[in-house]
């Protein structure tokens, strides 16, 4: 039986990746050799270019599955290496879609909590185009695939490295899965009220759900 583990720990530095139109981003993350320090807001040395929309408590660490990178490699006809999607943790043998929002992971000596999912943006699309991937309408394709990866908050600082097991130590009962949250935020807004029943989500997720409920009450 395979056990969930870390394939690589990745970090990036903010840099200009396109001049016209100007695009400054730290989406290009590369694997770290040896142990990496996990601080309150993520991997030590991992930079955030757009602090309005990225980073912080609710996007401290982004995890994406190696199995999904392999699937995209087949679909796009070119290898999607660990870190290319901007993830800090490339995982294996853990179904991130079935993760429950609020569940906790012990990885190395650090402890994390699943708190959100990734919704693709323009930077993600432009970055893949610049890498020579023929993605078409990337936002649509990524949403249709429905495997967004998860954002983690840091509960306890520590050290992690490639090869560390991922120990899921606590799972809320009858919780909202990452898959359901992603669908609520993208293609099934009728699921948005479910977000109001979950603790610890990013403020913008609650705002989107509250706006939907308010509009629904006036129809």
KAWOGI-V222374 format. One record per backbone hydrogen bond with DSSP energy under -0.5 kcal/mol. CO is the residue of the C=O (numbers start at 1). NH is the residue of the N-H. E is the energy in kcal/mol with one decimal. If there is no record, write none. Layout:
CO|NH|E + CO|NH|E
This chain:
4|166|-2.3 + 5|7|-0.6 + 5|92|-2.0 + 6|163|-3.3 + 8|90|-2.5 + 9|32|-2.8 + 11|30|-2.6 + 12|47|-2.9 + 15|17|-0.6 + 15|25|-2.5 + 18|23|-2.7 + 23|17|-2.8 + 23|18|-1.2 + 23|25|-0.5 + 25|15|-2.0 + 27|29|-1.2 + 30|11|-1.9 + 32|34|-0.5 + 36|160|-2.3 + 37|39|-0.6 + 37|44|-3.1 + 38|158|-1.3 + 39|42|-1.6 + 40|154|-0.6 + 42|39|-3.4 + 43|46|-2.4 + 45|47|-0.7 + 49|51|-0.8 + 50|54|-1.7 + 56|59|-0.8 + 57|60|-0.7 + 61|152|-3.2 + 62|88|-2.3 + 62|89|-2.3 + 63|150|-1.7 + 64|91|-2.2 + 65|69|-1.8 + 66|70|-2.4 + 67|71|-1.8 + 68|72|-2.4 + 69|73|-2.1 + 70|74|-1.9 + 71|75|-2.2 + 72|76|-3.0 + 73|77|-1.1 + 73|78|-1.0 + 79|81|-0.8 + 81|84|-1.9 + 83|29|-1.5 + 83|86|-1.7 + 88|10|-3.2 + 88|90|-0.5 + 89|64|-2.5 + 89|91|-0.6 + 90|7|-3.4 + 90|8|-1.3 + 91|66|-3.6 + 92|5|-2.0 + 94|96|-1.3 + 95|98|-1.0 + 96|99|-0.9 + 97|179|-2.0 + 99|178|-2.4 + 100|103|-2.7 + 103|114|-2.6 + 104|169|-1.8 + 104|170|-1.1 + 105|107|-0.6 + 105|112|-2.8 + 106|167|-2.4 + 107|110|-2.5 + 110|107|-2.7 + 111|155|-2.5 + 111|156|-1.9 + 112|105|-2.2 + 113|153|-2.7 + 114|102|-2.6 + 116|151|-2.4 + 118|120|-0.5 + 121|125|-1.7 + 122|126|-2.9 + 123|127|-2.6 + 124|128|-1.9 + 125|129|-2.1 + 126|130|-2.3 + 127|131|-1.1 + 128|133|-2.1 + 129|132|-1.6 + 133|135|-1.3 + 136|138|-1.5 + 137|141|-2.4 + 138|142|-3.1 + 139|143|-2.2 + 140|144|-2.8 + 141|145|-2.1 + 142|146|-1.5 + 142|147|-0.6 + 149|118|-1.0 + 150|63|-3.0 + 151|115|-2.6 + 151|116|-1.2 + 152|60|-0.6 + 152|61|-1.8 + 153|113|-2.1 + 153|155|-0.6 + 156|111|-1.9 + 158|38|-3.2 + 159|109|-2.5 + 160|36|-3.3 + 161|164|-2.0 + 164|6|-2.3 + 165|108|-0.6 + 165|167|-0.7 + 166|168|-0.7 + 167|106|-2.7 + 167|169|-0.9 + 170|104|-2.4 + 172|175|-1.0 + 176|101|-3.3 + 177|181|-2.2 + 178|182|-2.4 + 179|183|-2.3 + 180|184|-2.3 + 181|185|-2.0 + 182|186|-0.9 + 183|186|-0.6 + 183|188|-3.7 + 188|191|-2.4 + 189|192|-2.1 + 191|194|-1.8 + 192|195|-1.9 + 192|196|-0.6 + 193|196|-0.9 + 194|197|-1.5 + 195|198|-1.5 + 202|205|-1.1 + 202|206|-1.5 + 203|207|-2.4 + 204|208|-2.0 + 205|209|-2.0 + 206|210|-3.1 + 207|211|-2.3 + 208|212|-1.8 + 209|213|-2.4 + 210|214|-2.4 + 211|215|-2.3 + 212|216|-2.7 + 213|217|-1.8 + 214|218|-0.5 + 215|218|-0.9 + 216|219|-1.2
